[in-house]
Amino acid sequence: MGSGMAARLLDAGFEVTVYNRTAEKAQALAKFGAKVADTPREAVAGAQAIFAMVSDNWASHEVWLGENGVLQGDFAPGALVVECSTLSHSWVLELADKVSAKGLKYIDAPVTGLPDAAAAGELVLFVGSKMDDLDEARRFLIPLCKEIMHFGKVGTGTAYKLIVNLMGAVQIAAAAEGLAMAEKAGLDLGLVVNAICSGQAASPQVARNVKRMATSQHDSNPIFSGSMRLKDALYGVQLAQNLGAGADFGNVAAGSFQELADKGFGKLNECKVIDIMRAKLV
């Protein structure tokens, strides 16, 4: 995701310096004109806008607050921070406070869209920020996306992203359970998939996942892994708890993806969760 976004900024004519915790992943961007830094601190030297796209809270903490983290850097006064990662709501609020204390302008902007959408500049950004900060950031954001949805103050973009991703976990787990039941009932899975995808229960991610489930495409091109879905679901459940909500369905779905990870399949595509459902029907 981050590579596609950086490439879009390069195509738009911006000077871009990149850092990746896995150094070789950053080298491909050098061929397109990006400078490659050895540390986050080095990457943000003189930066007017700082983008982050990492996997989870731990990675975010290291990138921002580590020994050579972003907040140790010599960035431009009043620089914009655009945090595009899907992180926990509580960490986003804490990070925003730490960033603001350094004189930076924090924009909460998790994204929706797969890597091909990032490369094509067709992401949707879920933004939480001051309106003035968002207006200042638009020239950097426009090359990345087809739409900017401003939900309100910092943290609201992440709140929405966690809600919708928790809903996604519920949908995918339910689709896996339904497909496993159809298989057990002796139905033609190809026909079942066609019926689901053309019926009322379809959503883009349900359609994408049932097709992969029916053909056991669990380890080929794992666009979104079971562990990533689990992480997002757990962050969503945590948000629900903080809001005083029960998240009953979310907890059940998270439990299915937790079982998937516990069995050692977390790195496979999230559609592998169908095998958890199959095991329950034996």
Protein Blocks (a to p, Z undefined) as FASTA:
>chain_A
ZZmmmmmmmmnopacddddfblmlmmmmmmnopacdfbfklmmgoiabdcdddfblmlmm
mmmmmmklmklpccdehiacddfbdcdfklmmmmmmmmmmnopacdddddeddfklmmno
paccdddddfklmmmmmmmmmmmpcbdcdfbjehjlmmmmmmmmmmmmmmmmmmmmmmmm
mmmnopafklmmmmmmmmmkbcfklmmmmmmmmnopakgopfbafklmmmmmmmmmmmmm
mnopaklmmmmmmmmmmmmmmnopmmpcfklmmmmmmmmmZZ
